[in-house]
Amino acid sequence: MAFKSTPKLLQNFRQISRPLSSTPSSIPVLPLNFDEKPVTFIENPNKTTQFHPNPTSIINFNDTQKLFSTLSSSHLLRSTINLNMAAIDSVVDLGIWVMRSKLMEIPGFRQMILGSVKHSFYEQFVAGKNLIETSQIVRKFWEAGLRGMLNYGLEHAYDNDSCDQNFQTFFNTIESTKFFPPSSISFVIVKISAICPMNLLERLSDLLRWEKQNPNFNLPWKQNSLPILSNLSPLYHTLSKPDPLTRHEEADLKLAHERLTKLCQRCLELNVPLTIDAEDTKIQPGIDYLTYNSAIEFNKLGKMPIVYGTIQAYLKDAKDRLLLATNEAKKLGLPLGFKLVRGAYMSSESKLANSLGFESPIHDTIQDTHNCYNDCASFMLDKIVDGSGAVVLATHNVESGELAAKKARDLGITKENDRLQFAQLYGMSEALSYGLANAGFQVSKYLTFGPVEEVIPYLLRRAEENRGLLSSSSLDRQLMGMELKRRLKERCGV
């Protein structure tokens, strides 16, 4: 099916995307949930991994011509350059220092730097400044056999006015899916911290943690939910009994419920699943509470889940929380959907735990994280088979992708089964994305979009959190380089 950007389509996009270009009341820090190798896990950050063909692999990386058949040589060249630059620590350190320095207050200098960023890392990792530009990226992926996850990266609102504005932005993003090719959008992404004030999320999380330690503790505002915390969960954020919610806070919580309900209801009407991203452990209990409450209301037995939560496998309690939630959901006859990621807040989590004198909630080694991720992925694949679950396996790790693909094939989970989706960030792991798609699986790209000025925090985090991944894993750069050489030789008749 061909997809054409007609004048009417563009007009519809402009009508629903106008608020997306407005400056939000708080500068958003866009989500980063697919990171694989945080820098503290790397034994030798200067070591690169050489690609060796594996003829028995389900994911075929050997034929670069087929792997990158839909990508132009200019795209491959630009990606190779940007990924190589992002893998150089000194370049990343200089960029972070400049972007956070007072030099950015100098008008001429600021515009020069923003222009440089726009034509390098921004174009590499951001799908566009608005829905119109992002729709062109979605079309290209759709024609290449991939789908898109729409993410306008709003988060960390501190008042109801900001929450209302962010809600409208998310609602417009959901509404925009009507104008995309059928099935080209797999999910819309939402951050709870953008539609529920941060101080309220912290208060909810404190109260939920205290309830975990004292089951008789009364939470009169609490509605239907699933188990949120396990015995391994970090409870050091709440060391003393918190005060109950005030009437004003309960009113704000009601508003947050209403915003999320409206988003879920529209997703249900348009048959587009809503994925709620995970954030740091300080506010995650509040996020999970709101997520599970919506899942109970909108996920129906025998149907695809509409509401998906997110599990971060780098947390020591990840598998326990997944088991507790799914077991309780099974008793209720409730299908659950999860996006499984490794995690994105490693440095901040470890620093906070250390400052309070507690053990980090993050796994001690990267291998422990890999094991946890693979175990959770295997568990959710079984849930797909018995009809009680669905999963987005968001990973840049080739081994995890290979293991999951092999088990999915053994279980008879085919591309026609919408309950399994692989996913990678836009601008990263192109080889894995196309390799999985060529192997017969549904694959999505996580498409963050927004104006360059608003996406700067996202790019800074992309640089900081992914420097380990980019410096230690060179698969994309090697394969893209091989394909560029092959095309050059072909053009020269060699």
DOBA-937824 format. One record per residue (C-alpha): residue in one letter; chain; x, y, z. Coordinates in steps of 0.02 Angstrom, whole numbers, plus 50000, padded with zeros to 5 digits. Last residue first. Layout:
REM residues N
+------+-------+-------+-------+-------+
: rest : kette :     x :     y :     z :
+------+-------+-------+-------+-------+
:    A :     A :     X :     Y :     Z :
...
+------+-------+-------+-------+-------+
***
This chain:
REM residues 494
+------+-------+-------+-------+-------+
: rest : kette :     x :     y :     z :
+------+-------+-------+-------+-------+
:    V :     A : 51773 : 49823 : 49550 :
:    G :     A : 51647 : 49909 : 49439 :
:    C :     A : 51670 : 50077 : 49522 :
:    R :     A : 51488 : 50082 : 49572 :
:    E :     A : 51496 : 49905 : 49639 :
:    K :     A : 51655 : 49943 : 49735 :
:    L :     A : 51573 : 50095 : 49812 :
:    R :     A : 51417 : 49997 : 49856 :
:    R :     A : 51519 : 49861 : 49942 :
:    K :     A : 51621 : 49990 : 50036 :
:    L :     A : 51462 : 50075 : 50098 :
:    E :     A : 51393 : 49905 : 50149 :
:    M :     A : 51547 : 49862 : 50249 :
:    G :     A : 51546 : 50031 : 50334 :
:    M :     A : 51364 : 50008 : 50381 :
:    L :     A : 51406 : 49837 : 50452 :
:    Q :     A : 51551 : 49902 : 50555 :
:    R :     A : 51459 : 50057 : 50617 :
:    D :     A : 51305 : 49957 : 50665 :
:    L :     A : 51406 : 49824 : 50756 :
:    S :     A : 51517 : 49947 : 50850 :
:    S :     A : 51469 : 49905 : 51028 :
:    S :     A : 51586 : 49967 : 51164 :
:    S :     A : 51594 : 50153 : 51130 :
:    L :     A : 51413 : 50174 : 51080 :
:    L :     A : 51343 : 50070 : 51222 :
:    G :     A : 51451 : 50153 : 51354 :
:    R :     A : 51417 : 50328 : 51286 :
:    N :     A : 51232 : 50288 : 51291 :
:    E :     A : 51185 : 50368 : 51457 :
:    E :     A : 51283 : 50529 : 51435 :
:    A :     A : 51254 : 50562 : 51250 :
:    R :     A : 51070 : 50515 : 51250 :
:    R :     A : 51051 : 50615 : 51410 :
:    L :     A : 51121 : 50768 : 51325 :
:    L :     A : 51016 : 50735 : 51171 :
:    Y :     A : 50858 : 50725 : 51276 :
:    P :     A : 50900 : 50887 : 51367 :
:    I :     A : 50925 : 50971 : 51196 :
:    V :     A : 50755 : 50911 : 51134 :
:    E :     A : 50661 : 51069 : 51181 :
:    E :     A : 50773 : 51186 : 51082 :
:    V :     A : 50774 : 51063 : 50935 :
:    P :     A : 50586 : 51062 : 50919 :
:    G :     A : 50501 : 50895 : 50958 :
:    F :     A : 50503 : 50712 : 50909 :
:    T :     A : 50551 : 50545 : 50986 :
:    L :     A : 50518 : 50397 : 50874 :
:    Y :     A : 50544 : 50227 : 50955 :
:    K :     A : 50567 : 50115 : 50804 :
:    S :     A : 50455 : 49963 : 50791 :
:    V :     A : 50487 : 49784 : 50738 :
:    Q :     A : 50362 : 49646 : 50700 :
:    F :     A : 50455 : 49484 : 50667 :
:    G :     A : 50494 : 49384 : 50510 :
:    A :     A : 50683 : 49366 : 50506 :
:    N :     A : 50694 : 49516 : 50390 :
:    A :     A : 50611 : 49621 : 50526 :
:    L :     A : 50735 : 49557 : 50654 :
:    G :     A : 50882 : 49600 : 50542 :
:    Y :     A : 50807 : 49769 : 50499 :
:    S :     A : 50797 : 49819 : 50681 :
:    L :     A : 50961 : 49736 : 50732 :
:    A :     A : 51057 : 49821 : 50591 :
:    E :     A : 50976 : 49989 : 50628 :
:    S :     A : 51035 : 49980 : 50808 :
:    M :     A : 51018 : 50167 : 50840 :
:    G :     A : 50947 : 50318 : 50749 :
:    Y :     A : 50770 : 50294 : 50813 :
:    L :     A : 50774 : 50188 : 50970 :
:    Q :     A : 50744 : 50002 : 50953 :
:    A :     A : 50590 : 49892 : 50966 :
:    F :     A : 50534 : 49711 : 50953 :
:    Q :     A : 50347 : 49680 : 50958 :
:    L :     A : 50254 : 49526 : 51014 :
:    R :     A : 50067 : 49532 : 51052 :
:    D :     A : 50029 : 49584 : 50873 :
:    N :     A : 50040 : 49403 : 50815 :
:    E :     A : 50045 : 49408 : 50624 :
:    K :     A : 50235 : 49412 : 50628 :
:    T :     A : 50234 : 49238 : 50701 :
:    I :     A : 50239 : 49164 : 50876 :
:    G :     A : 50256 : 48977 : 50846 :
:    L :     A : 50333 : 48940 : 51016 :
:    D :     A : 50498 : 48887 : 50936 :
:    R :     A : 50498 : 49046 : 50831 :
:    A :     A : 50469 : 49153 : 50985 :
:    K :     A : 50608 : 49059 : 51076 :
:    K :     A : 50731 : 49090 : 50936 :
:    A :     A : 50682 : 49274 : 50918 :
:    A :     A : 50699 : 49301 : 51106 :
:    L :     A : 50874 : 49227 : 51109 :
:    E :     A : 50930 : 49324 : 50956 :
:    G :     A : 50863 : 49490 : 51018 :
:    S :     A : 50944 : 49464 : 51187 :
:    E :     A : 51110 : 49420 : 51103 :
:    V :     A : 51100 : 49571 : 50988 :
:    N :     A : 51074 : 49696 : 51130 :
:    H :     A : 50989 : 49854 : 51070 :
:    T :     A : 50830 : 49809 : 51162 :
:    A :     A : 50646 : 49851 : 51179 :
:    L :     A : 50554 : 49686 : 51186 :
:    V :     A : 50375 : 49749 : 51178 :
:    V :     A : 50268 : 49620 : 51265 :
:    A :     A : 50093 : 49547 : 51271 :
:    G :     A : 50007 : 49442 : 51401 :
:    S :     A : 49872 : 49320 : 51454 :
:    G :     A : 49845 : 49227 : 51290 :
:    D :     A : 49932 : 49066 : 51342 :
:    V :     A : 50060 : 49089 : 51202 :
:    I :     A : 50088 : 49273 : 51239 :
:    K :     A : 50119 : 49234 : 51423 :
:    D :     A : 50256 : 49113 : 51372 :
:    L :     A : 50340 : 49255 : 51277 :
:    M :     A : 50324 : 49359 : 51436 :
:    F :     A : 50426 : 49233 : 51537 :
:    S :     A : 50561 : 49223 : 51405 :
:    A :     A : 50577 : 49413 : 51402 :
:    C :     A : 50586 : 49420 : 51592 :
:    D :     A : 50724 : 49289 : 51594 :
:    N :     A : 50819 : 49378 : 51454 :
:    Y :     A : 50811 : 49546 : 51543 :
:    C :     A : 50863 : 49472 : 51710 :
:    N :     A : 51009 : 49380 : 51633 :
:    H :     A : 51066 : 49536 : 51539 :
:    T :     A : 51055 : 49639 : 51699 :
:    D :     A : 51154 : 49509 : 51795 :
:    Q :     A : 51281 : 49512 : 51653 :
:    I :     A : 51294 : 49701 : 51669 :
:    T :     A : 51350 : 49678 : 51848 :
:    D :     A : 51291 : 49734 : 52021 :
:    H :     A : 51107 : 49747 : 51971 :
:    I :     A : 51034 : 49919 : 52007 :
:    P :     A : 50942 : 49954 : 52171 :
:    S :     A : 51107 : 50021 : 52241 :
:    E :     A : 51143 : 49971 : 52420 :
:    F :     A : 51098 : 50099 : 52551 :
:    G :     A : 51195 : 50235 : 52642 :
:    L :     A : 51082 : 50379 : 52592 :
:    S :     A : 51213 : 50455 : 52477 :
:    N :     A : 51248 : 50283 : 52404 :
:    A :     A : 51065 : 50256 : 52359 :
:    L :     A : 51056 : 50427 : 52277 :
:    K :     A : 51216 : 50402 : 52177 :
:    S :     A : 51163 : 50229 : 52118 :
:    E :     A : 50993 : 50289 : 52057 :
:    S :     A : 51064 : 50444 : 51971 :
:    S :     A : 51195 : 50345 : 51876 :
:    M :     A : 51079 : 50204 : 51823 :
:    Y :     A : 50931 : 50305 : 51766 :
:    A :     A : 50897 : 50230 : 51595 :
:    G :     A : 50848 : 50048 : 51604 :
:    R :     A : 50858 : 49876 : 51525 :
:    V :     A : 50691 : 49883 : 51439 :
:    L :     A : 50535 : 49773 : 51434 :
:    K :     A : 50377 : 49858 : 51374 :
:    F :     A : 50236 : 49769 : 51460 :
:    G :     A : 50059 : 49713 : 51418 :
:    L :     A : 49942 : 49628 : 51540 :
:    P :     A : 49787 : 49524 : 51505 :
:    L :     A : 49666 : 49523 : 51653 :
:    G :     A : 49573 : 49365 : 51704 :
:    L :     A : 49573 : 49433 : 51882 :
:    K :     A : 49675 : 49286 : 51949 :
:    K :     A : 49791 : 49305 : 51799 :
:    A :     A : 49815 : 49489 : 51843 :
:    E :     A : 49876 : 49439 : 52016 :
:    N :     A : 50005 : 49323 : 51941 :
:    T :     A : 50056 : 49452 : 51811 :
:    A :     A : 50085 : 49588 : 51941 :
:    L :     A : 50183 : 49479 : 52063 :
:    L :     A : 50288 : 49400 : 51925 :
:    L :     A : 50337 : 49569 : 51848 :
:    R :     A : 50376 : 49642 : 52019 :
:    D :     A : 50489 : 49493 : 52059 :
:    K :     A : 50576 : 49505 : 51891 :
:    A :     A : 50615 : 49690 : 51910 :
:    D :     A : 50668 : 49690 : 52094 :
:    K :     A : 50855 : 49699 : 52060 :
:    L :     A : 50830 : 49843 : 51937 :
:    Y :     A : 50925 : 49832 : 51772 :
:    A :     A : 50772 : 49748 : 51697 :
:    Q :     A : 50668 : 49906 : 51689 :
:    I :     A : 50486 : 49853 : 51672 :
:    T :     A : 50365 : 49965 : 51578 :
:    G :     A : 50174 : 49967 : 51581 :
:    Y :     A : 50060 : 49937 : 51434 :
:    V :     A : 49878 : 49994 : 51420 :
:    I :     A : 49773 : 49937 : 51271 :
:    P :     A : 49801 : 49751 : 51296 :
:    M :     A : 49752 : 49648 : 51142 :
:    K :     A : 49589 : 49556 : 51171 :
:    G :     A : 49538 : 49391 : 51248 :
:    L :     A : 49507 : 49468 : 51419 :
:    K :     A : 49495 : 49658 : 51417 :
:    N :     A : 49627 : 49787 : 51458 :
:    F :     A : 49542 : 49956 : 51488 :
:    E :     A : 49489 : 49966 : 51671 :
:    I :     A : 49616 : 49849 : 51750 :
:    A :     A : 49752 : 49923 : 51640 :
:    S :     A : 49705 : 50099 : 51698 :
:    N :     A : 49728 : 50052 : 51881 :
:    Y :     A : 49888 : 49961 : 51836 :
:    T :     A : 49963 : 50117 : 51756 :
:    L :     A : 49909 : 50235 : 51896 :
:    Y :     A : 49987 : 50123 : 52028 :
:    D :     A : 50140 : 50090 : 51921 :
:    I :     A : 50174 : 50277 : 51905 :
:    G :     A : 50153 : 50306 : 52091 :
:    P :     A : 50273 : 50162 : 52128 :
:    Q :     A : 50396 : 50233 : 51999 :
:    I :     A : 50417 : 50404 : 52083 :
:    K :     A : 50581 : 50383 : 52179 :
:    T :     A : 50625 : 50229 : 52078 :
:    D :     A : 50664 : 50331 : 51922 :
:    E :     A : 50553 : 50329 : 51767 :
:    A :     A : 50456 : 50196 : 51673 :
:    D :     A : 50362 : 50239 : 51515 :
:    I :     A : 50176 : 50214 : 51494 :
:    T :     A : 50133 : 50128 : 51331 :
:    L :     A : 49964 : 50163 : 51251 :
:    P :     A : 49897 : 50038 : 51125 :
:    V :     A : 49811 : 50104 : 50967 :
:    N :     A : 49636 : 50037 : 50933 :
:    L :     A : 49567 : 50210 : 50890 :
:    E :     A : 49426 : 50198 : 51018 :
:    L :     A : 49539 : 50111 : 51144 :
:    C :     A : 49674 : 50243 : 51120 :
:    R :     A : 49542 : 50377 : 51149 :
:    Q :     A : 49487 : 50292 : 51310 :
:    C :     A : 49666 : 50273 : 51370 :
:    L :     A : 49702 : 50459 : 51345 :
:    K :     A : 49539 : 50508 : 51432 :
:    T :     A : 49576 : 50391 : 51577 :
:    L :     A : 49752 : 50464 : 51597 :
:    R :     A : 49684 : 50640 : 51611 :
:    E :     A : 49544 : 50587 : 51729 :
:    H :     A : 49663 : 50494 : 51845 :
:    A :     A : 49777 : 50647 : 51852 :
:    L :     A : 49627 : 50757 : 51894 :
:    K :     A : 49576 : 50639 : 52035 :
:    L :     A : 49754 : 50646 : 52101 :
:    D :     A : 49745 : 50836 : 52102 :
:    A :     A : 49585 : 50827 : 52205 :
:    E :     A : 49669 : 50705 : 52325 :
:    E :     A : 49814 : 50827 : 52340 :
:    H :     A : 49696 : 50971 : 52382 :
:    R :     A : 49605 : 50865 : 52511 :
:    T :     A : 49773 : 50825 : 52590 :
:    L :     A : 49858 : 50659 : 52562 :
:    P :     A : 49908 : 50570 : 52721 :
:    D :     A : 50072 : 50617 : 52806 :
:    P :     A : 50219 : 50503 : 52773 :
:    K :     A : 50284 : 50378 : 52902 :
:    S :     A : 50472 : 50384 : 52903 :
:    L :     A : 50613 : 50312 : 52797 :
:    T :     A : 50528 : 50329 : 52628 :
:    H :     A : 50655 : 50336 : 52486 :
:    Y :     A : 50743 : 50190 : 52570 :
:    L :     A : 50609 : 50069 : 52509 :
:    P :     A : 50704 : 49999 : 52361 :
:    S :     A : 50609 : 49846 : 52298 :
:    L :     A : 50675 : 49674 : 52342 :
:    N :     A : 50525 : 49626 : 52449 :
:    S :     A : 50415 : 49672 : 52302 :
:    L :     A : 50322 : 49831 : 52256 :
:    I :     A : 50174 : 49870 : 52143 :
:    P :     A : 50052 : 49726 : 52166 :
:    L :     A : 49899 : 49763 : 52056 :
:    S :     A : 49775 : 49906 : 52064 :
:    N :     A : 49595 : 49948 : 52105 :
:    Q :     A : 49577 : 50118 : 52189 :
:    K :     A : 49678 : 50199 : 52328 :
:    W :     A : 49608 : 50362 : 52397 :
:    P :     A : 49575 : 50294 : 52571 :
:    L :     A : 49754 : 50233 : 52593 :
:    N :     A : 49754 : 50146 : 52763 :
:    F :     A : 49913 : 50068 : 52833 :
:    N :     A : 49869 : 49890 : 52881 :
:    P :     A : 49999 : 49822 : 52759 :
:    N :     A : 50142 : 49914 : 52848 :
:    Q :     A : 50304 : 49897 : 52749 :
:    K :     A : 50215 : 49893 : 52581 :
:    E :     A : 50095 : 50029 : 52642 :
:    W :     A : 50247 : 50139 : 52678 :
:    R :     A : 50307 : 50113 : 52500 :
:    L :     A : 50134 : 50158 : 52433 :
:    L :     A : 50129 : 50316 : 52539 :
:    D :     A : 50300 : 50373 : 52481 :
:    S :     A : 50256 : 50335 : 52300 :
:    L :     A : 50096 : 50436 : 52310 :
:    R :     A : 50190 : 50583 : 52388 :
:    E :     A : 50325 : 50577 : 52253 :
:    L :     A : 50192 : 50571 : 52117 :
:    L :     A : 50106 : 50719 : 52200 :
:    N :     A : 50268 : 50821 : 52201 :
:    M :     A : 50293 : 50779 : 52017 :
:    P :     A : 50123 : 50842 : 51962 :
:    C :     A : 50025 : 50711 : 51863 :
:    I :     A : 50009 : 50730 : 51674 :
:    A :     A : 50193 : 50746 : 51627 :
:    S :     A : 50258 : 50632 : 51765 :
:    I :     A : 50144 : 50496 : 51694 :
:    K :     A : 50250 : 50492 : 51536 :
:    V :     A : 50156 : 50437 : 51381 :
:    I :     A : 50206 : 50339 : 51226 :
:    V :     A : 50091 : 50302 : 51079 :
:    F :     A : 50107 : 50127 : 51009 :
:    S :     A : 50115 : 50021 : 50850 :
:    I :     A : 50093 : 50156 : 50720 :
:    S :     A : 50104 : 50092 : 50539 :
:    S :     A : 49951 : 49981 : 50566 :
:    P :     A : 49844 : 50080 : 50442 :
:    P :     A : 49944 : 50221 : 50359 :
:    F :     A : 49947 : 50377 : 50469 :
:    F :     A : 49806 : 50503 : 50477 :
:    K :     A : 49706 : 50422 : 50616 :
:    T :     A : 49867 : 50410 : 50719 :
:    S :     A : 49860 : 50599 : 50740 :
:    E :     A : 49727 : 50585 : 50875 :
:    I :     A : 49849 : 50495 : 50989 :
:    T :     A : 49976 : 50634 : 50964 :
:    N :     A : 49841 : 50765 : 50993 :
:    F :     A : 49795 : 50680 : 51157 :
:    F :     A : 49977 : 50681 : 51211 :
:    T :     A : 49989 : 50867 : 51176 :
:    Q :     A : 49823 : 50900 : 51262 :
:    F :     A : 49883 : 50806 : 51416 :
:    N :     A : 50043 : 50908 : 51416 :
:    Q :     A : 49944 : 51069 : 51423 :
:    D :     A : 49833 : 51003 : 51562 :
:    C :     A : 49985 : 50942 : 51660 :
:    S :     A : 50070 : 51111 : 51641 :
:    D :     A : 49915 : 51199 : 51708 :
:    N :     A : 49900 : 51069 : 51846 :
:    D :     A : 50071 : 51108 : 51918 :
:    Y :     A : 50245 : 51032 : 51925 :
:    A :     A : 50263 : 50942 : 51760 :
:    H :     A : 50411 : 50823 : 51745 :
:    E :     A : 50388 : 50746 : 51573 :
:    L :     A : 50355 : 50782 : 51390 :
:    G :     A : 50444 : 50680 : 51258 :
:    Y :     A : 50327 : 50678 : 51111 :
:    N :     A : 50341 : 50491 : 51081 :
:    L :     A : 50260 : 50400 : 50936 :
:    M :     A : 50308 : 50217 : 50919 :
:    G :     A : 50331 : 50178 : 50734 :
:    R :     A : 50321 : 50022 : 50627 :
:    L :     A : 50446 : 49932 : 50516 :
:    G :     A : 50426 : 49843 : 50348 :
:    A :     A : 50530 : 49960 : 50240 :
:    E :     A : 50375 : 50050 : 50175 :
:    W :     A : 50323 : 50075 : 50355 :
:    F :     A : 50494 : 50143 : 50401 :
:    K :     A : 50488 : 50271 : 50261 :
:    R :     A : 50309 : 50321 : 50303 :
:    V :     A : 50350 : 50339 : 50488 :
:    I :     A : 50495 : 50455 : 50445 :
:    Q :     A : 50379 : 50562 : 50338 :
:    S :     A : 50250 : 50565 : 50479 :
:    T :     A : 50384 : 50631 : 50597 :
:    E :     A : 50401 : 50789 : 50492 :
:    I :     A : 50214 : 50822 : 50501 :
:    L :     A : 50203 : 50769 : 50683 :
:    N :     A : 50327 : 50900 : 50741 :
:    K :     A : 50513 : 50939 : 50756 :
:    G :     A : 50568 : 50777 : 50677 :
:    A :     A : 50622 : 50597 : 50708 :
:    V :     A : 50758 : 50637 : 50835 :
:    F :     A : 50914 : 50529 : 50857 :
:    Q :     A : 51020 : 50559 : 50702 :
:    E :     A : 50944 : 50724 : 50644 :
:    Y :     A : 50971 : 50794 : 50819 :
:    F :     A : 51146 : 50721 : 50831 :
:    S :     A : 51211 : 50806 : 50675 :
:    H :     A : 51121 : 50941 : 50577 :
:    K :     A : 51021 : 51006 : 50724 :
:    V :     A : 51171 : 51003 : 50841 :
:    S :     A : 51270 : 51119 : 50726 :
:    G :     A : 51123 : 51237 : 50707 :
:    L :     A : 51097 : 51237 : 50896 :
:    I :     A : 51281 : 51279 : 50918 :
:    M :     A : 51276 : 51424 : 50795 :
:    Q :     A : 51113 : 51490 : 50867 :
:    R :     A : 51184 : 51488 : 51044 :
:    F :     A : 51344 : 51575 : 50990 :
:    G :     A : 51247 : 51718 : 50912 :
:    P :     A : 51132 : 51738 : 51062 :
:    I :     A : 51261 : 51718 : 51203 :
:    E :     A : 51168 : 51625 : 51341 :
:    M :     A : 51234 : 51459 : 51274 :
:    L :     A : 51409 : 51515 : 51324 :
:    K :     A : 51346 : 51505 : 51503 :
:    S :     A : 51387 : 51320 : 51498 :
:    R :     A : 51271 : 51171 : 51493 :
:    M :     A : 51276 : 51144 : 51305 :
:    V :     A : 51463 : 51179 : 51300 :
:    W :     A : 51505 : 51054 : 51438 :
:    I :     A : 51395 : 50919 : 51362 :
:    G :     A : 51475 : 50942 : 51191 :
:    L :     A : 51651 : 50939 : 51262 :
:    D :     A : 51616 : 50780 : 51360 :
:    V :     A : 51537 : 50695 : 51208 :
:    V :     A : 51683 : 50740 : 51095 :
:    S :     A : 51809 : 50682 : 51226 :
:    D :     A : 51715 : 50519 : 51251 :
:    I :     A : 51716 : 50471 : 51067 :
:    A :     A : 51571 : 50352 : 51031 :
:    A :     A : 51451 : 50493 : 50986 :
:    M :     A : 51571 : 50546 : 50847 :
:    N :     A : 51573 : 50369 : 50777 :
:    L :     A : 51383 : 50362 : 50785 :
:    N :     A : 51368 : 50528 : 50694 :
:    I :     A : 51491 : 50481 : 50555 :
:    T :     A : 51415 : 50308 : 50526 :
:    S :     A : 51239 : 50380 : 50527 :
:    R :     A : 51284 : 50513 : 50398 :
:    L :     A : 51367 : 50384 : 50285 :
:    L :     A : 51223 : 50261 : 50298 :
:    H :     A : 51095 : 50397 : 50262 :
:    S :     A : 51195 : 50461 : 50115 :
:    S :     A : 51209 : 50283 : 50047 :
:    S :     A : 51020 : 50267 : 50051 :
:    L :     A : 50933 : 50146 : 50168 :
:    T :     A : 50800 : 50024 : 50106 :
:    S :     A : 50923 : 49886 : 50057 :
:    F :     A : 51016 : 49898 : 50223 :
:    L :     A : 51003 : 49716 : 50277 :
:    K :     A : 50986 : 49649 : 50101 :
:    Q :     A : 51150 : 49725 : 50043 :
:    T :     A : 51227 : 49690 : 50214 :
:    D :     A : 51206 : 49503 : 50189 :
:    N :     A : 51296 : 49428 : 50340 :
:    F :     A : 51190 : 49508 : 50477 :
:    N :     A : 51055 : 49374 : 50467 :
:    I :     A : 50954 : 49363 : 50627 :
:    I :     A : 50905 : 49182 : 50654 :
:    S :     A : 51090 : 49143 : 50676 :
:    T :     A : 51160 : 48981 : 50605 :
:    P :     A : 51272 : 49065 : 50473 :
:    N :     A : 51360 : 49173 : 50603 :
:    P :     A : 51467 : 49307 : 50524 :
:    H :     A : 51597 : 49385 : 50641 :
:    F :     A : 51581 : 49569 : 50685 :
:    Q :     A : 51720 : 49641 : 50791 :
:    T :     A : 51674 : 49713 : 50960 :
:    T :     A : 51768 : 49869 : 51008 :
:    K :     A : 51873 : 49896 : 51165 :
:    N :     A : 51895 : 50076 : 51218 :
:    P :     A : 51768 : 50062 : 51359 :
:    N :     A : 51865 : 49919 : 51440 :
:    E :     A : 51777 : 49839 : 51588 :
:    I :     A : 51612 : 49921 : 51548 :
:    F :     A : 51477 : 49914 : 51682 :
:    T :     A : 51508 : 50091 : 51744 :
:    V :     A : 51476 : 50158 : 51568 :
:    P :     A : 51297 : 50098 : 51559 :
:    K :     A : 51281 : 49955 : 51434 :
:    E :     A : 51111 : 49928 : 51357 :
:    D :     A : 51003 : 50084 : 51355 :
:    F :     A : 50824 : 50061 : 51295 :
:    N :     A : 50731 : 50179 : 51409 :
:    L :     A : 50786 : 50356 : 51378 :
:    P :     A : 50643 : 50474 : 51398 :
:    L :     A : 50645 : 50656 : 51349 :
:    V :     A : 50687 : 50791 : 51472 :
:    P :     A : 50555 : 50922 : 51447 :
:    I :     A : 50581 : 51107 : 51480 :
:    S :     A : 50441 : 51163 : 51594 :
:    S :     A : 50294 : 51272 : 51545 :
:    P :     A : 50296 : 51199 : 51372 :
:    T :     A : 50349 : 51305 : 51223 :
:    S :     A : 50225 : 51288 : 51083 :
:    S :     A : 50267 : 51178 : 50935 :
:    L :     A : 50163 : 51031 : 50992 :
:    P :     A : 50014 : 51144 : 51023 :
:    R :     A : 49993 : 51161 : 50834 :
:    S :     A : 49994 : 50974 : 50803 :
:    I :     A : 49808 : 50937 : 50782 :
:    Q :     A : 49771 : 51067 : 50649 :
:    R :     A : 49939 : 51049 : 50563 :
:    F :     A : 49917 : 50861 : 50545 :
:    N :     A : 49744 : 50884 : 50469 :
:    Q :     A : 49815 : 51010 : 50345 :
:    L :     A : 49954 : 50890 : 50299 :
:    L :     A : 49827 : 50754 : 50264 :
:    K :     A : 49720 : 50871 : 50159 :
:    P :     A : 49873 : 50925 : 50058 :
:    T :     A : 49911 : 50741 : 50024 :
:    S :     A : 50060 : 50652 : 50097 :
:    K :     A : 50049 : 50490 : 50002 :
:    F :     A : 50061 : 50314 : 50071 :
:    A :     A : 50071 : 50168 : 49951 :
:    M :     A : 50000 : 50000 : 50000 :
+------+-------+-------+-------+-------+
***
